[in-house]
Amino acid sequence: MHNTKLLITWLFFILLNLNPQAQTLLKKTDNNILKKILDKTNFNTDVSLYSFNADSSQVFALRGGMRIGIAFEGQSNEQFSYYGKMNIFFEEGSFRALNDDSFANANTYGVEEAYFMYKPFQYFYVKAGVARVFEEHQRLFLDPPGLGSKINFKPIDYDFFEFDLHAIINTITTNATQSRTGKLNGSAAYYTILGANAKFILDSLDWKIAYRNFSFHDLNSEFAFKSRFRGSSVTGTGELASLFTNDYKGHHISTYVDLKKYYLRPIIKMEYLNNTESGDSGYLFGLTLRTDHFEYKFETLRNEPDTLPAALINPYYGGTNREGQVVGVKYLNKDYTIDVDYYAHKTTEASPFQDDLNIVFVILTRKL
C-alpha cells in the first residue's frame, strides 16, 4: 500500500512537469495563497547601530555593529494569529576572555520570537513556538527566548483592572551537544513557570504586580559548565563532568508603578528573586524619570550566585553573583531612539571566574 501511494505521488508530479497548463494553474494557486497571506500580515523593520565596551580582568570586549530587525504579525481568522521576529547582525571588533563568552561575536542571525497563538475565547489563549519570558520591568529573570508553549487564562478584564494566570514550559538552548560513544546521555533541559499578573489601569497611574513560581529540570553538564563562569556554583571539571551544586526552584516577584500625571513622569520598579533550594536571593530597585523626549534611569541590584542558572541572566546585568548599579539616558523621537547605559558590577562572593565588571553600551535605533 505504501509503495502504491509513493508511485501515485511521483506520477502526479511527473504529469505536472509535463503539462504546461497544470504548471500555470499551480503557479496561479501558489500566487493566490501567497497574496492572501501577505494581505493578512503586517511587516515592521528597524535598524540599530551599536557599540559596547565590557572591561574586567576576566574579559575585554570592544565591539560595534549593525542589527536589522524584521518582524511580522498576522491573523488567519479570529482565533488563529502568528508572530515572528528575527535579527540580522553585522558586527566587528575585539574580544578576549579567559572563560566567559558572554560578549563574544553576535550570531549572524537569530530568531527572537516565532509563535502561533490560538485564542478561542476572549479570556483564554494558547501560544506555541519560540517566545520570551522577559518583560521590561524584570531584569533579573530569564532573558533568552525558549522553545515551548504557554497557556494564559484571564478571568478578569476590566478597563481599570486586569488579572491573568499562566503556565509556561520551555526548553533551554545550549550551543554544545553531549558527545558519548554509542548513545546520547540525558534529555533536553527545560523549565516550567506558573504565574499570575494583576494590573491596575487608572487615570493617574498604571500599577502591575507579577508573581512566578519556577522550576528547572534535567540541567545538563554543558549548561553547568557555561554557567560556572557567569556566577553559578558548579562542581566537577571539564565540559562533560560539570554539575550544578544546587537545584533551581523558587519564586520571582516584580512590580512597577507608572505615575502618569507628572511632567517628570516617575516609573518605579522592584524585583525579588529567591531559590528555595539554595536559599540564595536577589533584588533590584529602579527609578526612571521620563519626559516627552528623554528618559533617565537608575537601578541598584544584588543577585546572589544560585538564584537562577547564570547563563540565562542578561549578560549586561552580569549573570549571578553580582551587585552593582546601572545608570542610563535615552533620547526618544518619533522615528528613532538613542540609548546610553553604564553598568558597574562587583561580585557578592569571591570567585576565580569573576571580578569587577564595567560596561558602556550605546545604541541608535530607527524604525524603517
N, C-alpha and C positions, 0 to 999 in steps of 0.2 A: 504493500500500500504506500509506504514511504517513497519507494522508487518511482511509483506511478505519479505521485504528486510532484516529485522533482522533475520528471520528464515533461509533464504538462507545463510547469513553470518555465522551463527552458524553451519549449516550443512557443509559448506566449511571447517571450522576449525576442526570439528569432523572428516571429511574424511581425512584431512591431518594427524591428530594424529593417525588414524587407518591404514594409508597406509605408510609403511616404504619407498617405492620408492619415494612417494611425499615428505616425510621429507628429504630424501637425496638430491632431486632436489632443494628443498627450501634452504637447507644449502649451496649448491654449488652456488646458485644465490646470497645469502647473502654474501658469501666469495668473489665472483667476484665483487660485488658492493663495499664492504669494501676495496678490493685491489685497485680498480680504484680510490677511494677517497684518500687512503694513497699515491698512486703514484703521485697524483697531489698536495699533501700537504707537505709543509716544516715545520719541527718542530725545535724549539730552546728552550733551557733551560738555566737558570742561577741560581746561588745561592748567597745569601748575608748573611754575619754575621754583625750585627749592635748593637750599643749601643747608648743611648742618655740620657741626663740629662736635665730636664726642671725645673727651680727653681724660685719661686716667693713666696710672702706671700699668694697668692691665690691657687697655685698649686705646687705640687712637684712630679716629676716622675724620676725614675732611672730604666731604663728598657733595656733589651738586648734580642736578639733572632736571629732566622734564617728565611730568606724568600726564598722560592723556586718559581721561575717564570717559567711558562710553556706557550709558545706562539706557535701558528701555523698560517700559511697563505697558501692559495691555490687559484687556478683558475680553475673553471669548464670549462670555454671556454674563448674566447677573450673578452667577455662582462661582465661575472659574476666572481667575486672574493670574498673571505671571509678572515676574520682575527679574531683571538681571543687570549686573554692573561688573565691568572688568576694567582694569587699569593696565596701560602700556607704559613702560618705563624706559627712559634713556638716561643712564647715569654713569658718571665717571668720577674719579678722584683717588684718594689714598686711603688704605685701610690696613691696620696692623693690630693683631690681638694675640695674646698668649693662649687663650682658650675660647673666649666668648665670641660667637659670630653674630651677635645681635645687630651689629651695624655694618655687616658685610654688604656686598652689592645687592641691590634690589633685583628680584626676578624680572626678566624681560617683560613678562605679562603675568597677570594673576587675576583670578576671579574673586571679587569681593562679596558678591551675593548673586544667587541664581536659584529661584524657587518658584513653585506653583502654589497657589492658595485656593482652597475650596471653602466657600462661605455659604452654606445652605440657609443660614439664618442670620439676622442682623447681629445677634449676640454670640455667635459661635463661628470659629473658623479653624481649619487645619492647614498647616504650612509644611511643605516638604522640599528639601533641596539643600543648597549651601546658604547659610544665613549667619548673622552676627548676633551675639548676646549683648554686646557692648551698647551702652547708651551714654549720652553726652555727660550726664552727671554721675557716672560710675567709672572712675578712672582706675580703681584698684581691682576691678573684677575682670572677667575673661575678655581678652582682646581679639584674638584671631577668629575668623569665621570657621564654622564647622559644618560638616555634612550630617544632616539628621532631619528631625521633624519637630513640630511644635503644635500643641493643641491649646487654644485660647477660648475661654468662656467668660463673657461679660454680662453678668446678670443685672447690673445697674448701669444705665447710660442716660443720665440727665444732662441738661445744659450746664448745670453748676457742679455736678459730681459724677465721677465715673469710677467703677470698681470692676476689676477682672482677675481671673485665676488662670494660670497657665502651667503646662508641663512641657519640658524640653528634653530630648535625648540627642546628643551629638557625638560623633566620633572625633578623635584627636588626630590631627595630621602630623606625621613626622616625616622628615626628608630621608631618614635612614630606614633600611629594611633589615630585619633579622636574617642572618645567614647561618644556616645549620646544614650539616651533612644528612641528607635523607629526608628531612622534614622541617617545617617551619614551626618553631615553638611559640606558644602564646597566641592570644587573639587580639583583635583591634581594641585599643584603649578608647574609653568613652566616658562621658559624664552625663548625669541626669540632674535636672533642676525642677523643683516645684516652687512656684512663686505666686505672689499676689501684688497688685498695684491699686492704689487709691489716689485719685486726683480731684482736687477742688479747683474749680474754674470760676473766679469771682471778678468783679469789675476792678478791684484794687490789687489782686494778686492771683497767681497760679501756685498751687502747692501740691507736690507729688510725693508720695511715700511708697517705696518698693521693698518687698521682702523676698528673699530667695534662699531656699534650702538646697545645697548642692552636695553631690556625692560622685567621686571618681572611682573608676573600676578598670582593672586589667592594665594598669600603668606599666609600660614596658621599659626595658633597660636603656634603649636609645633615648627615650624621653627623659629618663632619670639622669643620664649622662649629660644631656644638654642643660637640664635644669640645675645641675650641680654648680655650673659656672655662673648662674644668674641668681643664686641665693638659697636654693633648697638644700636640706640635709639629705645626703646620699651616702650609702655605704658601698664598698666594693670598688675595684679599679677597672678601668677599661670600658669600652662602649658596650660590651656584651655581658659584663658582670656587675654593672651598676644597679643598685636598688634604692628606692626611696626609703628613708628611715621611718617615715610616718605615712599613714593613710590620710586621705583628704575628704573629710565630710564636715559640713558645718553650715554657717549662716552668713548671709550678706544683707545688710540693711542700708538703704540710701534714701536721702530726701533732698529736695530743693524747694526753695521759695523764691518766686519771681515777683518782686514788688513793682507793679506797672505804673503807678501814679507819679513817680518821682522823675525829675529830669535826669539825674544820675541814677538810672534805674538799677537798684541793687538786686543781685541774684546770689542767694546764699545756698551752698550745698554742703552736705555732710555724708560720710560713708563710715560704716563699721563692718569689719570682716573678722570672722572667728572660725578657726578649725578646731572642732571639739575633740579630734583625735590627738592633736599635738598640744592644744592649749594656746597656740600662737594666735595673735590678733593683729589687726591693722586698722588705721583710721585715716581719714582725710577730711580737712576742713577747707572750704574755698569760698572766696568772695569775688564776684565780678561786678564792676560798675560799667553800665552801658549808656551811651548817648546815641544820637542819630547816626553818628559816623565812627565812633570809637568804642572799644571795649578794653577795660583794664582788669587784669586778672591777677589774683594772688592765691596760692594754695600752700598749705603745710601738711605734711603726711608722715606717717610712720607705719611700716609694714614689716612685721617680723618674719623670720626665714620660712616657716612652714604653714603659712595661711593657705596658699594655693601652690600648685606646681609652677615654679618660677618662669618656665618657658612660655606660659600662657599670659603673663603680665606684659603690658605695654613696655617695650624696652626704654622708652623715654622717661618712664617712671621708675626705671632702674631694676625691674624684676622684684624679687623679695629681698629681705634682709636690708632694707633701706629706710632712711629717714631724711627729710630734706624739705626744700621749698621750690616752688615754681612761680615765676612771675612772667607776665606777658602783656603785650598790647596788640590790638587788632584794629586795622582801619577797614571800615565797611563802606562799600559803594554799591550801587545797583548792579554794576557789571562785574566788579572784582573785589577781592579782599586781600589784605596784606597782613600776615601774622609774624610776629617776632616773639619767641619764647626762650626763656633761660631756665634751665633745670640745674639745681645744685643738690647732690645726694651724698650722704655718708652711709656707712654700714652701721646697723644696730648691734651686730656681733662681729668680732674679728673673724676674718675669712682669708685663706690664702688665694682665693679666686676673685675677690672684690676689694675695692678701696674707694676713696672719694672719686666721684664721677661728676663732671660738669659738661653740660650740653647746651649749645646755642642752635636754634632752629629758626630759619627764615623761609617763608613760603608766600608766593604770589599766586593766587588762584583766580581764573577768569572763566566765566561761562561763555560758551561759543554758540 
